[in-house]
Amino acid sequence: MISAAQRVCGAECEITVDTPEGHFWNYKQEPLKTDPSWGESIYTDFRDFSHRSLKMCVEIFSPEQAKQLKNLLPDCDCARFSDGKWYKFMKKTATKERAILRFCAVSGISAKEIIAFGDDYVDIGMLKLCGLGIAMENAIEDVKKAADRVIADNEEDGIAEFLEENVLSRMQRDVRETTLAVPIKGGDKTSVSWYTGVGSVCGPYRFRRR
């Protein structure tokens, strides 16, 4: 993947790669100085890179180059980020929707009982799949159109505020009102067990689309 990107876009093109061992990048200038969210990113020139790649992002200024690179990586999906110059390449089977459906199969929870948050093109399918799709205020317009509602952006703690108001407060209220409610054996999977004192919660919530 990396060598293909360098052949098409030039040896000096900017690339980031996510691996099981960490996030690698070859930026020409230190990204942490402008964006602390990069965290513990690892610098590399990718010359002797041998880690297994989970996701590769490439800065591509020409749509023609993006198309050429996509053709060289037929097993990967190519998605353009909203800034217009960064493209993400991942295995076609590695999607957020597939991950959610796998989680549902393992947990017994329906996708309609899950809340999803998103802001870019790659999130649209996930927002449509889940029971409640929420777009951030800083999301692109297509994401907002696909979502059920829009909340404050990531710089204003939009997700935290939503969870506090719609999930945590509800959990606390139910724990106060109920000493112990045990699901009927063999009952439906939306039953919830509450244990006052420790505040343990077992089972999903139901949310309605607006």
Backbone as JSON, one array per atom type, in Angstrom:
{
  "sequence": "MISAAQRVCGAECEITVDTPEGHFWNYKQEPLKTDPSWGESIYTDFRDFSHRSLKMCVEIFSPEQAKQLKNLLPDCDCARFSDGKWYKFMKKTATKERAILRFCAVSGISAKEIIAFGDDYVDIGMLKLCGLGIAMENAIEDVKKAADRVIADNEEDGIAEFLEENVLSRMQRDVRETTLAVPIKGGDKTSVSWYTGVGSVCGPYRFRRR",
  "N": [[0.82, -1.21, 0.0], [1.85, 1.29, 0.89], [4.13, 1.65, -0.75], [2.88, 1.73, -3.23], [1.4, 4.09, -2.99], [3.49, 5.95, -2.82], [4.67, 5.63, -5.31], [2.7, 6.59, -7.02], [2.0, 9.14, -6.01], [4.37, 10.36, -5.39], [7.59, 10.23, -3.79], [7.78, 11.84, -1.57], [5.26, 12.26, -0.6], [2.72, 12.88, 1.85], [1.88, 10.64, 4.41], [-0.13, 8.65, 6.56], [-0.3, 5.85, 8.73], [-2.21, 3.42, 10.28], [-1.63, 0.9, 12.62], [-1.57, -2.29, 14.42], [0.35, -1.8, 16.3], [0.53, 0.93, 16.62], [0.16, 4.44, 15.62], [1.52, 5.68, 12.72], [3.48, 8.14, 10.96], [4.71, 10.41, 8.4], [5.04, 13.12, 8.42], [6.15, 16.36, 7.35], [6.4, 18.37, 9.13], [6.08, 18.81, 12.67], [3.1, 17.49, 13.8], [1.89, 17.52, 16.29], [2.27, 20.0, 17.39], [0.35, 21.66, 16.39], [-1.95, 20.2, 16.65], [-2.87, 18.58, 19.33], [-4.3, 16.23, 19.56], [-3.17, 14.2, 18.16], [-1.63, 12.67, 19.77], [0.35, 9.9, 20.75], [1.79, 9.6, 18.25], [4.0, 8.08, 15.86], [6.99, 8.88, 14.29], [8.13, 8.12, 10.99], [10.0, 7.29, 8.05], [9.07, 5.42, 6.4], [10.72, 3.72, 4.93], [11.81, 1.2, 5.69], [9.54, -0.08, 6.57], [7.6, -2.43, 8.23], [5.3, -3.13, 9.52], [1.97, -4.41, 10.0], [-0.55, -3.05, 8.1], [-3.51, -1.38, 8.97], [-5.03, 0.75, 8.22], [-4.56, 3.25, 5.78], [-3.81, 6.6, 5.19], [-3.59, 9.13, 2.79], [-2.21, 12.13, 1.54], [-3.47, 13.61, -1.18], [-3.39, 15.59, -3.95], [-4.44, 15.62, -6.46], [-7.29, 14.53, -8.18], [-7.06, 12.67, -10.2], [-4.75, 11.27, -9.54], [-5.63, 10.08, -7.19], [-7.58, 8.35, -8.18], [-5.97, 6.7, -9.73], [-4.35, 5.5, -7.77], [-6.3, 4.15, -6.32], [-7.06, 2.24, -8.21], [-4.8, 0.68, -8.19], [-5.02, -0.58, -5.82], [-7.07, -2.75, -5.52], [-8.37, -4.28, -3.57], [-9.08, -2.58, -1.63], [-11.17, -0.05, -0.15], [-11.69, 3.3, -1.12], [-11.88, 6.39, 0.35], [-12.72, 9.78, 0.43], [-11.74, 12.39, 2.56], [-13.44, 15.15, 4.18], [-11.95, 17.48, 3.86], [-10.99, 17.42, 1.36], [-8.45, 16.81, 0.27], [-7.27, 14.67, 1.5], [-7.18, 11.14, 1.53], [-8.58, 8.02, 2.44], [-7.59, 4.65, 2.75], [-8.71, 1.41, 3.06], [-9.22, -2.09, 3.78], [-11.85, -3.57, 1.93], [-13.65, -5.03, 3.39], [-13.47, -3.99, 5.89], [-15.35, -2.12, 7.52], [-17.27, 0.36, 9.31], [-19.92, -0.29, 9.58], [-19.95, -3.09, 9.26], [-18.47, -3.82, 11.5], [-20.18, -3.02, 13.56], [-22.4, -4.68, 13.08], [-21.2, -7.13, 13.56], [-20.64, -6.88, 16.28], [-23.27, -6.78, 17.19], [-24.13, -9.36, 16.56], [-22.6, -10.88, 18.31], [-23.27, -9.88, 20.83], [-26.03, -9.95, 20.97], [-27.54, -7.72, 20.79], [-29.64, -5.47, 19.07], [-29.03, -3.54, 16.11], [-30.64, -1.38, 16.01], [-30.79, -0.53, 18.55], [-28.63, 0.92, 19.14], [-26.59, 3.83, 19.48], [-25.07, 6.04, 17.24], [-22.36, 8.19, 16.44], [-21.18, 10.72, 14.26], [-19.18, 12.49, 11.74], [-18.11, 12.67, 9.19], [-17.79, 11.58, 5.7], [-17.35, 8.77, 5.79], [-18.89, 7.95, 7.89], [-21.56, 7.91, 7.3], [-23.0, 5.55, 6.45], [-23.0, 4.08, 8.83], [-24.48, 5.76, 10.54], [-26.99, 5.58, 9.38], [-27.54, 2.91, 9.73], [-27.77, 2.42, 12.5], [-29.95, 2.68, 15.41], [-30.23, 5.29, 16.36], [-28.91, 7.91, 14.79], [-26.45, 10.3, 15.06], [-25.26, 13.45, 14.21], [-22.39, 15.53, 14.42], [-22.07, 19.04, 15.12], [-20.02, 20.11, 13.64], [-19.97, 18.48, 11.47], [-19.94, 17.4, 8.0], [-22.27, 18.5, 5.47], [-23.69, 16.41, 4.18], [-23.58, 14.36, 6.05], [-25.06, 15.43, 8.15], [-27.56, 15.47, 6.93], [-28.07, 12.76, 6.75], [-28.33, 12.01, 9.34], [-30.29, 11.58, 12.41], [-30.45, 13.57, 14.25], [-28.73, 16.61, 15.23], [-25.95, 17.54, 17.17], [-23.99, 19.51, 19.52], [-20.64, 20.48, 18.52], [-17.45, 18.67, 18.39], [-15.59, 20.2, 19.73], [-17.01, 21.37, 21.68], [-17.73, 19.5, 23.5], [-19.85, 17.86, 22.64], [-20.72, 15.11, 22.41], [-20.28, 14.12, 25.01], [-22.01, 15.74, 26.51], [-24.47, 14.98, 25.41], [-24.61, 12.25, 26.16], [-24.58, 12.49, 28.95], [-27.0, 13.83, 29.41], [-28.93, 12.19, 28.21], [-28.39, 9.49, 28.67], [-26.73, 8.82, 31.01], [-28.08, 10.31, 33.02], [-30.57, 9.13, 32.9], [-29.96, 6.51, 33.64], [-29.13, 6.94, 36.3], [-31.51, 7.9, 37.41], [-33.22, 5.68, 37.13], [-31.89, 3.82, 38.7], [-32.18, 4.96, 41.22], [-34.94, 4.76, 41.53], [-35.51, 2.07, 41.43], [-35.0, -0.83, 43.28], [-34.27, -3.48, 42.71], [-34.45, -5.05, 39.66], [-35.03, -7.79, 37.88], [-34.5, -9.39, 34.79], [-36.98, -11.44, 33.23], [-36.52, -14.91, 33.04], [-35.4, -16.06, 29.97], [-36.64, -14.03, 28.72], [-37.16, -11.06, 26.63], [-34.38, -9.44, 24.97], [-34.12, -6.8, 25.61], [-34.5, -6.29, 28.21], [-33.53, -4.92, 31.38], [-31.16, -5.03, 33.98], [-30.85, -3.72, 37.18], [-28.73, -2.76, 39.79], [-28.81, -1.39, 42.74], [-26.61, 0.61, 44.65], [-24.16, -0.31, 43.58], [-24.61, 0.46, 41.07], [-24.65, -0.99, 38.66], [-25.22, -1.8, 35.25], [-27.0, -3.8, 33.05], [-27.58, -4.7, 29.82], [-29.15, -3.22, 26.9], [-30.24, 0.14, 26.01], [-33.3, 1.56, 24.74], [-33.79, 3.71, 22.01], [-35.56, 6.23, 20.36], [-36.04, 7.15, 16.98], [-36.08, 10.49, 15.74]],
  "CA": [[0.0, 0.0, 0.0], [2.68, 2.48, 1.02], [4.95, 1.79, -1.95], [1.99, 2.14, -4.31], [1.11, 5.51, -2.79], [4.68, 6.73, -3.14], [4.87, 5.58, -6.76], [1.7, 7.42, -7.69], [1.94, 10.52, -5.5], [5.7, 10.87, -5.14], [8.26, 9.68, -2.61], [7.65, 12.76, -0.45], [3.85, 12.49, -0.24], [2.47, 12.69, 3.28], [1.13, 9.41, 4.64], [-0.28, 8.13, 7.93], [-0.68, 4.44, 8.72], [-2.62, 2.83, 11.56], [-1.25, -0.5, 12.75], [-1.83, -2.77, 15.78], [1.39, -1.28, 17.19], [0.43, 2.37, 16.81], [-0.11, 5.32, 14.48], [2.78, 6.13, 12.13], [3.32, 9.26, 10.03], [5.96, 10.94, 7.86], [4.83, 14.55, 8.2], [7.34, 17.19, 7.23], [6.47, 19.19, 10.33], [5.5, 18.17, 13.86], [1.66, 17.74, 13.88], [1.44, 17.73, 17.67], [2.34, 21.42, 17.74], [-0.9, 22.3, 15.99], [-3.1, 19.36, 17.0], [-2.48, 17.64, 20.39], [-5.06, 14.98, 19.5], [-2.38, 13.16, 17.51], [-1.16, 11.79, 20.83], [1.66, 9.25, 20.66], [2.12, 9.22, 16.88], [5.4, 7.7, 15.69], [7.52, 9.34, 13.0], [8.88, 7.16, 10.18], [10.08, 7.63, 6.62], [8.46, 4.26, 5.74], [11.67, 3.0, 4.07], [11.89, -0.21, 6.11], [8.31, -0.27, 7.34], [7.17, -3.84, 8.11], [4.11, -3.36, 10.34], [0.74, -4.72, 9.27], [-1.36, -1.84, 7.97], [-4.96, -1.49, 9.11], [-5.6, 1.87, 7.47], [-3.59, 4.2, 5.27], [-4.34, 7.87, 4.71], [-2.61, 9.77, 1.92], [-2.56, 13.46, 1.06], [-3.44, 13.56, -2.64], [-3.93, 16.87, -4.44], [-5.04, 15.42, -7.78], [-8.29, 13.46, -8.26], [-6.56, 11.65, -11.12], [-3.83, 10.42, -8.78], [-6.45, 9.29, -6.26], [-8.19, 7.29, -8.96], [-4.9, 5.78, -10.12], [-3.97, 4.72, -6.58], [-7.43, 3.26, -6.03], [-7.0, 1.13, -9.16], [-3.68, -0.17, -7.8], [-5.39, -1.25, -4.56], [-8.44, -3.21, -5.78], [-8.98, -4.88, -2.38], [-9.33, -1.51, -0.65], [-12.09, 1.05, -0.41], [-11.06, 4.62, -1.1], [-12.84, 7.4, 0.8], [-12.13, 11.12, 0.54], [-12.16, 13.15, 3.73], [-14.15, 16.38, 3.82], [-11.06, 18.58, 3.5], [-10.82, 17.35, -0.08], [-7.12, 16.41, -0.19], [-6.84, 13.45, 2.18], [-7.95, 9.96, 1.16], [-8.38, 6.87, 3.32], [-7.63, 3.35, 2.08], [-8.87, 0.29, 3.99], [-9.79, -3.28, 3.17], [-13.27, -3.37, 1.67], [-14.45, -5.69, 4.43], [-13.26, -3.29, 7.17], [-16.22, -0.94, 7.59], [-17.9, 0.57, 10.61], [-21.18, -1.03, 9.58], [-19.66, -4.52, 9.5], [-18.04, -3.96, 12.9], [-21.38, -2.91, 14.4], [-23.19, -5.89, 12.89], [-20.5, -8.21, 14.25], [-20.9, -6.66, 17.7], [-24.66, -7.16, 17.44], [-24.22, -10.82, 16.51], [-21.96, -11.44, 19.5], [-23.92, -9.41, 22.06], [-27.47, -10.14, 20.95], [-28.17, -6.41, 20.74], [-30.02, -5.03, 17.73], [-28.42, -2.28, 15.66], [-31.61, -0.32, 16.27], [-30.65, -0.13, 19.95], [-27.3, 1.52, 19.25], [-26.43, 5.23, 19.08], [-23.83, 6.27, 16.5], [-21.99, 9.59, 16.27], [-20.29, 10.85, 13.11], [-18.98, 13.83, 11.19], [-17.53, 12.67, 7.85], [-18.42, 10.68, 4.73], [-17.25, 7.36, 6.18], [-19.82, 7.67, 8.99], [-22.95, 7.96, 6.84], [-23.61, 4.22, 6.51], [-23.17, 3.73, 10.24], [-25.58, 6.55, 11.1], [-28.25, 5.05, 8.84], [-27.74, 1.55, 10.24], [-28.09, 2.37, 13.93], [-31.26, 3.17, 15.81], [-30.17, 6.74, 16.48], [-27.7, 8.44, 14.16], [-26.26, 11.68, 15.51], [-24.18, 14.19, 13.56], [-21.81, 16.63, 15.18], [-22.3, 20.33, 14.49], [-18.94, 20.34, 12.69], [-20.05, 17.47, 10.41], [-20.26, 17.88, 6.67], [-23.71, 18.61, 5.28], [-24.26, 15.11, 3.84], [-23.71, 13.6, 7.29], [-26.2, 16.0, 8.87], [-28.78, 15.04, 6.26], [-28.27, 11.34, 7.01], [-28.52, 11.81, 10.79], [-31.6, 11.85, 13.0], [-30.35, 14.84, 14.94], [-27.4, 17.23, 15.25], [-25.61, 18.03, 18.5], [-22.83, 20.41, 19.56], [-19.47, 19.87, 17.89], [-16.49, 17.98, 19.26], [-14.87, 21.18, 20.53], [-17.92, 21.8, 22.75], [-18.11, 18.3, 24.27], [-21.2, 17.49, 22.23], [-21.05, 13.72, 22.75], [-20.33, 13.99, 26.47], [-23.25, 16.38, 26.98], [-25.61, 14.15, 25.0], [-24.65, 11.05, 27.0], [-24.96, 12.88, 30.31], [-28.41, 14.22, 29.46], [-29.85, 11.17, 27.69], [-28.06, 8.13, 29.1], [-26.32, 8.75, 32.42], [-29.14, 10.8, 33.91], [-31.62, 8.11, 32.89], [-29.46, 5.4, 34.45], [-29.16, 7.34, 37.7], [-32.91, 7.98, 37.83], [-33.76, 4.33, 37.25], [-31.26, 3.17, 39.85], [-32.81, 5.51, 42.43], [-36.34, 4.36, 41.62], [-35.65, 0.62, 41.45], [-34.04, -1.54, 44.12], [-33.76, -4.6, 41.92], [-35.37, -5.52, 38.62], [-34.33, -8.87, 37.2], [-35.23, -9.82, 33.6], [-37.6, -12.76, 33.28], [-35.69, -15.89, 32.36], [-35.86, -16.32, 28.61], [-37.36, -12.87, 28.21], [-36.54, -10.37, 25.5], [-33.03, -8.96, 25.25], [-34.09, -5.39, 25.97], [-34.65, -6.18, 29.65], [-32.39, -4.28, 32.02], [-30.98, -5.34, 35.39], [-30.25, -2.63, 37.93], [-28.32, -3.12, 41.14], [-28.52, -0.18, 43.48], [-25.43, 0.48, 45.49], [-22.99, -0.32, 42.7], [-25.01, 1.11, 39.82], [-24.33, -1.8, 37.48], [-26.27, -1.82, 34.24], [-26.85, -4.9, 32.11], [-28.59, -4.63, 28.77], [-29.17, -1.99, 26.12], [-31.36, 1.08, 26.06], [-34.0, 1.8, 23.48], [-33.89, 5.11, 21.64], [-36.44, 6.42, 19.22], [-35.65, 8.14, 15.97], [-36.93, 11.68, 15.72]],
  "C": [[0.86, 1.26, 0.0], [3.51, 2.71, -0.23], [4.11, 2.23, -3.14], [1.66, 3.62, -4.21], [2.29, 6.38, -3.17], [4.97, 6.72, -4.63], [3.94, 6.54, -7.47], [1.82, 8.89, -7.3], [3.31, 11.13, -5.22], [6.27, 10.37, -3.83], [8.07, 10.55, -1.38], [6.2, 13.01, -0.04], [3.63, 12.17, 1.23], [1.5, 11.53, 3.49], [1.01, 9.15, 6.14], [-0.76, 6.69, 7.81], [-1.04, 4.0, 10.13], [-2.27, 1.35, 11.55], [-1.62, -0.98, 14.15], [-0.83, -2.21, 16.79], [1.3, 0.21, 17.43], [0.16, 3.11, 15.51], [1.21, 5.9, 13.98], [2.53, 7.23, 11.1], [4.68, 9.72, 9.53], [5.84, 12.44, 7.59], [6.14, 15.32, 8.17], [7.49, 18.13, 8.42], [5.69, 18.53, 11.45], [4.01, 18.47, 13.99], [1.18, 18.03, 15.28], [1.45, 19.19, 18.07], [1.05, 22.15, 17.4], [-2.13, 21.51, 16.39], [-2.68, 18.3, 18.02], [-3.19, 16.29, 20.31], [-4.29, 13.86, 18.8], [-1.75, 12.22, 18.53], [0.23, 11.23, 20.59], [1.96, 8.76, 19.25], [3.62, 8.99, 16.75], [5.89, 8.14, 14.31], [8.29, 8.22, 12.31], [8.96, 7.67, 8.76], [9.53, 6.5, 5.76], [9.42, 3.46, 4.86], [11.74, 1.52, 4.41], [10.67, -0.59, 6.95], [7.8, -1.69, 7.13], [5.92, -4.15, 8.92], [2.9, -3.67, 9.45], [-0.18, -3.5, 9.27], [-2.84, -2.14, 8.1], [-5.67, -0.41, 8.29], [-4.48, 2.78, 7.01], [-4.31, 5.45, 4.79], [-3.24, 8.59, 3.94], [-3.11, 11.15, 1.51], [-2.37, 13.46, -0.46], [-4.12, 14.82, -3.18], [-4.63, 16.74, -5.79], [-6.05, 14.28, -7.77], [-7.84, 12.32, -9.18], [-5.6, 10.7, -10.41], [-4.6, 9.53, -7.8], [-7.08, 8.11, -6.99], [-7.16, 6.24, -9.36], [-4.49, 4.89, -8.95], [-5.07, 3.73, -6.21], [-7.4, 2.04, -6.94], [-5.86, 0.16, -8.83], [-3.97, -0.97, -6.53], [-6.83, -1.76, -4.66], [-9.15, -3.82, -4.57], [-9.36, -3.84, -1.33], [-10.43, -0.56, -1.11], [-11.32, 2.35, -0.3], [-12.11, 5.64, -0.72], [-12.12, 8.73, 0.97], [-12.66, 11.8, 1.79], [-12.71, 14.5, 3.29], [-13.23, 17.54, 3.47], [-10.68, 18.54, 2.03], [-9.47, 16.85, -0.56], [-6.58, 15.15, 0.49], [-7.78, 12.3, 1.82], [-7.58, 8.8, 2.08], [-8.52, 5.58, 2.52], [-7.67, 2.25, 3.14], [-9.42, -0.9, 3.22], [-11.3, -3.1, 3.03], [-14.16, -4.0, 2.74], [-14.36, -4.97, 5.77], [-14.07, -2.0, 7.19], [-16.82, -0.82, 8.98], [-19.22, -0.2, 10.7], [-20.96, -2.51, 9.88], [-19.24, -4.76, 10.94], [-19.24, -3.92, 13.84], [-22.22, -4.18, 14.29], [-22.53, -7.09, 13.57], [-20.71, -8.1, 15.75], [-22.32, -7.1, 18.05], [-24.81, -8.68, 17.47], [-23.66, -11.46, 17.77], [-22.74, -11.11, 20.76], [-25.41, -9.7, 22.12], [-28.24, -8.84, 20.94], [-28.49, -6.05, 19.3], [-29.33, -3.72, 17.38], [-29.35, -1.11, 15.94], [-31.56, 0.15, 17.72], [-29.3, 0.56, 20.21], [-27.34, 2.98, 18.79], [-25.1, 5.36, 18.37], [-23.61, 7.77, 16.33], [-21.02, 9.69, 15.08], [-20.18, 12.27, 12.6], [-18.48, 13.85, 9.75], [-18.19, 11.61, 6.98], [-18.44, 9.23, 5.19], [-18.23, 6.97, 7.28], [-21.27, 7.54, 8.53], [-23.64, 6.6, 6.93], [-23.9, 3.79, 7.92], [-24.34, 4.47, 10.85], [-26.93, 6.03, 10.62], [-28.57, 3.67, 9.41], [-28.27, 1.54, 11.66], [-29.44, 3.01, 14.24], [-31.33, 4.68, 15.94], [-28.85, 7.22, 15.92], [-27.57, 9.92, 14.47], [-25.06, 12.29, 14.8], [-23.68, 15.29, 14.47], [-22.06, 17.93, 14.43], [-21.24, 20.63, 13.44], [-18.94, 19.33, 11.54], [-20.31, 18.12, 9.06], [-21.77, 17.77, 6.45], [-24.36, 17.26, 4.96], [-24.46, 14.24, 5.08], [-24.9, 14.11, 8.09], [-27.52, 15.57, 8.25], [-29.1, 13.58, 6.56], [-28.62, 11.06, 8.47], [-29.94, 12.1, 11.23], [-31.61, 13.17, 13.76], [-28.91, 15.32, 14.93], [-27.16, 17.78, 16.64], [-24.39, 18.94, 18.4], [-21.58, 19.7, 19.03], [-18.49, 19.3, 18.91], [-15.69, 18.94, 20.13], [-15.71, 21.66, 21.72], [-18.44, 20.6, 23.56], [-19.51, 17.81, 23.93], [-21.6, 16.08, 22.62], [-21.2, 13.54, 24.25], [-21.63, 14.58, 27.01], [-24.46, 15.53, 26.62], [-25.73, 12.92, 25.9], [-25.05, 11.37, 28.43], [-26.45, 13.15, 30.41], [-29.35, 13.07, 29.11], [-29.58, 9.75, 28.14], [-27.75, 8.09, 30.59], [-27.41, 9.22, 33.36], [-30.28, 9.8, 34.0], [-31.21, 6.91, 33.74], [-29.56, 5.73, 35.93], [-30.59, 7.39, 38.23], [-33.49, 6.59, 38.06], [-33.17, 3.59, 38.43], [-31.87, 3.67, 41.15], [-34.21, 4.95, 42.62], [-36.52, 2.86, 41.8], [-34.59, -0.02, 42.32], [-33.43, -2.69, 43.35], [-34.82, -5.02, 40.92], [-34.62, -6.54, 37.79], [-35.13, -9.29, 35.98], [-35.81, -11.21, 33.78], [-36.74, -13.73, 32.48], [-36.27, -16.2, 30.98], [-36.61, -15.16, 28.01], [-36.62, -12.17, 27.1], [-35.24, -9.69, 25.93], [-32.99, -7.49, 25.63], [-34.31, -5.19, 27.46], [-33.38, -5.62, 30.26], [-32.34, -4.67, 33.48], [-30.28, -4.19, 36.07], [-29.89, -3.12, 39.32], [-27.94, -1.84, 41.87], [-27.35, -0.43, 44.41], [-24.17, 0.48, 44.65], [-23.32, 0.3, 41.35], [-24.68, 0.33, 38.57], [-25.51, -1.81, 36.53], [-26.0, -2.96, 33.28], [-27.95, -4.79, 31.07], [-28.63, -3.27, 28.13], [-30.36, -1.09, 26.44], [-32.07, 1.09, 24.72], [-34.06, 3.3, 23.25], [-34.75, 5.21, 20.4], [-35.84, 7.42, 18.25], [-36.59, 9.32, 16.04], [-37.28, 12.06, 14.3]]
}
